[in-house]
């Protein structure tokens, strides 16, 4: 029994690292982000991600995503990651992860912000005794956005005290929509999280 528990713990640790794909210089963490549910309410989404500053580029890479259906189930897709791009980078800036303050638009940062995630996710498991669904990245393709950023004071976050929303400006996008890879969990590797335009 002890060997089985140690094996399961080792597997869990390996899975976490592989899903966030951490490098030696990255910082990996988890945040809970309040996201509009499409019905006038908000849902709490838990997301794992890694970030680092390399030269003038601040990178964020997403891993596991967890939330509580049914009201939040519709969130899993490109729109969720567009929201996470705005909120996670804003949170990291508030914590002092940048070398500069993000100005109000139309001024933009001098640094570039690059966000990326797998194009495909799969419903990995539903923990026993809870309503949470856990999605993990899968497949070989990525959705990447590299831009400067600014704070849009005319667009505010209704789920977070109406603070200004982050705007991405002058972007270079690599959009590779998910192709169904099948298998690998209850739903297969087929949840598209990458915009097609």
WOBELNOR-V562993 format. One record per pair of residues at least 24 apart in sequence whose ideal C-beta (glycine too) atoms are under 10 Angstrom apart, sorted by sequence separation. I is the first residue (numbers start at 1). J is the second residue. D is the distance in whole Angstrom. If there is no record, write none. Layout:
# WOBELNOR-V562993
i: {I	I}
j: {J	J}
d: {D	D}
This chain:
# WOBELNOR-V562993
i: {26	27	28	43	44	60	89	118	119	146	147	173	25	26	27	43	60	117	118	119	146	147	22	26	27	43	62	89	116	117	145	146	147	23	25	26	45	88	116	117	144	145	146	20	22	24	25	26	43	44	60	85	115	116	117	144	145	146	19	20	21	23	25	42	43	60	86	115	116	144	145	20	22	37	41	42	43	45	85	114	115	116	143	144	145	19	23	41	43	45	58	84	85	114	115	143	144	16	33	35	39	43	60	85	113	114	115	142	143	144	17	26	28	30	38	47	82	84	113	114	141	142	143	26	30	32	33	37	38	47	58	81	112	113	141	142	143	26	28	32	37	39	45	49	58	81	112	113	141	143	23	30	37	38	81	112	113	140	141	35	37	38	43	47	51	60	80	81	111	112	139	141	23	37	45	51	109	110	111	141	22	36	45	49	58	78	108	109	139	140	21	35	47	58	81	108	109	138	139	141	20	21	22	38	47	51	58	78	80	107	108	109	139	140	20	21	45	58	108	139	19	20	36	49	56	107	108	138	19	20	35	53	77	105	106	107	18	19	35	52	53	76	103	105	138	139	17	19	51	53	102	103	104	105	106	138	16	33	36	76	102	103	104	105	138	15	16	35	102	103	104	105	136	15	34	35	102	104	105	136	140	143	33	73	101	104	105	135	138	139	143	144	145	33	58	98	134	138	139	143	35	65	135	137	138	139	142	143	31	33	34	56	58	59	60	61	62	113	115	133	136	138	141	33	56	57	58	59	60	61	62	63	133	137	33	56	57	58	59	60	61	62	63	80	113	119	136	31	55	56	57	58	59	60	61	62	65	93	113	119	120	122	135	137	31	33	55	57	58	59	60	61	64	69	76	114	119	120	121	33	53	54	63	66	93	112	113	114	116	118	119	120	135	29	62	65	72	76	90	105	108	112	119	120	122	31	54	64	72	73	85	89	104	108	109	112	118	119	120	122	124	125	126	31	66	70	72	82	90	105	106	108	120	122	123	124	125	29	51	68	69	81	85	102	105	107	108	122	123	124	29	51	68	69	70	82	86	104	106	122	123	124	51	66	67	68	69	81	85	102	105	120	121	122	123	27	67	68	78	102	122	123	29	49	66	67	86	121	122	123	49	66	67	90	122	123	49	65	66	67	120	121	122	123	65	66	86	91	94	120	121	122	27	47	64	65	66	87	90	119	120	121	64	65	86	118	120	121	63	64	65	87	119	120	121	63	64	87	90	93	118	119	120	121	63	83	90	119	120	62	90	91	118	119	61	83	87	90	117	118	119	89	117	86	87	88	86	87	89	86	61	62	85	86	83	86	61	85	59	60	46	82	59	46	47	48	48	57	58	21	21	78	19	78	78	77	19	19	15	84	76	82	81	80	81	82	77	78	79	81	42	44	76	77	78	19	21	42	43	76	77	78	79	19	20	41	42	76	77	78	18	19	40	41	42	77	78	18	19	78	16	15	36	35	36	37	34	36	33	34	35	34	35	33	34	65	33	65	62}
j: {50	51	52	67	68	84	113	142	143	170	171	197	50	51	52	68	85	142	143	144	171	172	48	52	53	69	88	115	142	143	171	172	173	50	52	53	72	115	143	144	171	172	173	48	50	52	53	54	71	72	88	113	143	144	145	172	173	174	48	49	50	52	54	71	72	89	115	144	145	173	174	50	52	67	71	72	73	75	115	144	145	146	173	174	175	50	54	72	74	76	89	115	116	145	146	174	175	48	65	67	71	75	92	117	145	146	147	174	175	176	50	59	61	63	71	80	115	117	146	147	174	175	176	60	64	66	67	71	72	81	92	115	146	147	175	176	177	61	63	67	72	74	80	84	93	116	147	148	176	178	59	66	73	74	117	148	149	176	177	72	74	75	80	84	88	97	117	118	148	149	176	178	61	75	83	89	147	148	149	179	61	75	84	88	97	117	147	148	178	179	61	75	87	98	121	148	149	178	179	181	61	62	63	79	88	92	99	119	121	148	149	150	180	181	62	63	87	100	150	181	62	63	79	92	99	150	151	181	63	64	79	97	121	149	150	151	63	64	80	97	98	121	148	150	183	184	63	65	97	99	148	149	150	151	152	184	63	80	83	123	149	150	151	152	185	63	64	83	150	151	152	153	184	64	83	84	151	153	154	185	189	192	83	123	151	154	155	185	188	189	193	194	195	84	109	149	185	189	190	194	87	117	187	189	190	191	194	195	84	86	87	109	111	112	113	114	115	166	168	186	189	191	194	87	110	111	112	113	114	115	116	117	187	191	88	111	112	113	114	115	116	117	118	135	168	174	191	87	111	112	113	114	115	116	117	118	121	149	169	175	176	178	191	193	88	90	112	114	115	116	117	118	121	126	133	171	176	177	178	91	111	112	121	124	151	170	171	172	174	176	177	178	193	88	121	124	131	135	149	164	167	171	178	179	181	91	114	124	132	133	145	149	164	168	169	172	178	179	180	182	184	185	186	92	127	131	133	143	151	166	167	169	181	183	184	185	186	91	113	130	131	143	147	164	167	169	170	184	185	186	92	114	131	132	133	145	149	167	169	185	186	187	115	130	131	132	133	145	149	166	169	184	185	186	187	92	132	133	143	167	187	188	95	115	132	133	152	187	188	189	116	133	134	157	189	190	117	133	134	135	188	189	190	191	134	135	155	160	163	189	190	191	97	117	134	135	136	157	160	189	190	191	135	136	157	189	191	192	135	136	137	159	191	192	193	136	137	160	163	166	191	192	193	194	137	157	164	193	194	137	165	166	193	194	137	159	163	166	193	194	195	166	194	164	165	166	165	166	168	166	142	143	166	167	165	168	144	168	144	145	132	168	146	134	135	136	137	146	149	116	118	175	118	177	178	178	121	124	124	193	187	193	193	193	194	195	191	192	193	195	157	159	191	192	193	135	137	158	159	192	193	194	195	136	137	158	159	193	194	195	136	137	158	159	160	195	196	137	138	197	136	136	157	157	158	159	157	159	157	158	159	159	160	159	160	191	160	193	193}
d: {4	6	10	6	7	9	6	6	5	9	4	9	10	7	7	7	8	7	8	10	7	7	10	4	10	9	8	7	5	6	6	5	9	8	5	10	7	8	7	8	10	8	8	5	5	10	9	10	6	8	6	8	9	4	10	8	5	8	7	7	7	7	8	10	4	6	10	7	7	7	8	5	10	10	7	9	9	7	5	7	5	9	8	4	9	10	10	9	9	9	8	8	10	7	8	7	8	7	10	8	7	6	7	9	8	4	9	7	6	9	10	8	9	9	9	9	9	8	7	8	9	10	6	10	8	9	10	5	9	9	8	8	6	6	10	6	8	8	8	10	6	9	7	8	9	10	7	7	4	9	10	9	10	6	6	6	5	9	8	8	8	8	10	6	8	9	10	10	7	9	9	7	9	7	8	9	9	8	9	7	9	9	8	6	7	10	8	5	6	10	6	6	9	6	10	4	5	9	7	10	7	10	9	9	7	6	8	9	10	9	6	7	9	8	8	7	9	10	5	5	9	4	9	9	9	6	10	6	4	8	9	7	9	9	7	9	9	5	7	9	8	7	10	4	9	9	9	10	7	7	9	9	6	7	10	6	8	9	8	8	6	6	5	5	8	10	8	5	6	7	8	7	9	9	10	8	5	6	8	8	10	9	8	10	9	10	9	9	9	5	7	9	9	6	9	9	10	4	9	4	8	9	9	9	9	10	8	7	9	9	8	9	6	9	7	9	8	9	9	9	9	9	7	5	7	7	7	8	7	8	7	8	9	10	7	5	5	5	5	5	5	4	9	10	7	10	10	8	9	6	8	7	8	7	7	8	7	9	10	8	9	10	7	8	6	10	9	6	9	7	9	9	9	9	8	10	5	9	8	8	8	10	10	9	9	9	10	9	8	10	6	4	9	10	10	10	10	6	9	9	8	10	4	7	8	6	9	8	10	7	7	7	7	9	9	9	8	8	8	10	8	7	8	9	9	8	8	10	8	10	9	5	6	9	10	5	8	10	10	8	7	7	9	9	5	10	7	5	6	8	9	10	5	8	10	9	9	10	8	4	5	9	9	10	10	5	6	9	9	7	7	10	10	8	4	9	7	8	8	9	6	8	10	9	5	7	9	9	6	10	10	7	9	8	5	9	9	9	5	8	9	8	7	7	8	7	9	10	9	5	9	6	8	10	6	5	10	7	9	10	7	4	7	8	8	9	6	8	10	5	9	9	10	7	5	7	8	8	8	8	10	7	7	10	6	9	8	6	8	7	8	10	7	4	9	9	10	5	6	8	10	6	8	10	8	9	5	8	9	4	9	10	8	8	9	8	9	7	10	10	8	9	9	9	10	9	10	7	9	10	9	9	9	9	10	10	10	9	9	10	10	10	5	7	8	7	7	7	9	8	9	9	6	6	6	10	9	8	9	9	6	6	8	5	9	10	4	7	9	4	9	6	9	9	8	9	8	9	9	10	10	8	9	10	7	9	8	6	10	9	7	4	10	8	6	10	9	9	9}
